[in-house]
Amino acid sequence: MTAASKPAPRDVTALILGAGSGARMGNRAKAFLEAGGTTLLRRAVALVRPCCAEILVGVRSEDIKRGRKAVAGLDATVVEGGATRQLTVAALLSQATRDFVIIHDSVRPFAAVRLFQAVLAAAGESGAATLSLPASRADAIGLAKGDELIAALARESIVFTQTPQAYRRDLLLDAYRKAEAGGWDEQSTTGLVTRAGYHIRLVPGDAENIKITYPEDWEAAQPLLSP
């Protein structure tokens, strides 16, 4: 496989993140929210299955048993995640065996297969890729520190990132090694990778690829998820 070719499924490990505590969902683990008889976690694994040969799922230690039940029959391995997103990705990445990895949130159940394919193709060319959407042009954007506005930001330079994201495994491993050595604590994988000195290709995202974060998101999503 050349650096410029699209990774084949046999070359890809999917890392599915489902270890959150659901603090913003009333302390309900969002990966196990169920609609139409199917959990969000199982939906995420099914979404990514056509694009990869190996699937690793990260959940809280107390959710290992129900995580395995949720993905039964889908040929996915459930792994204990960490207390943060960064630690969960690190735990999954340590067990990945393929040349490329896809990272996807279990709480994004509407990601189309074409989005997985698009970030993989971009990562095959550049080594790292993420979905993105432009920020709203309706409001001015600023940088705040406490209750003080410290900078105005150009709207055309602001994007929102989404999963799925895709990376060369060796690139992501190097970024995580640098983070561990430097004691970095980043809220996002993209933040960690860029801090490590790598460029990330932006791929057009989809406004329908919503992330279920708050109770109102879940209420809105349920009719769309039910048969």
Secondary structure, DSSP 8 states (H G I E B T S, - for coil): --TTS---GGGEEEEEEE----GGGTS--GGG-EETTEEHHHHHHHHHGGG-SEEEEEE-GGGHHHHHHHTTTS--EEEE--SSHHHHHHHHHTT--SSEEEEEETT-TT--HHHHHHHHHHHHHHSEEEEEEE--SSS-EEEEETTEEEEEE-GGG-EEEEEEEEEEHHHHHHHHHHHHHHT---SSHHHHHHHTT---EEEE--TT-----SHHHHHHHHHHH--
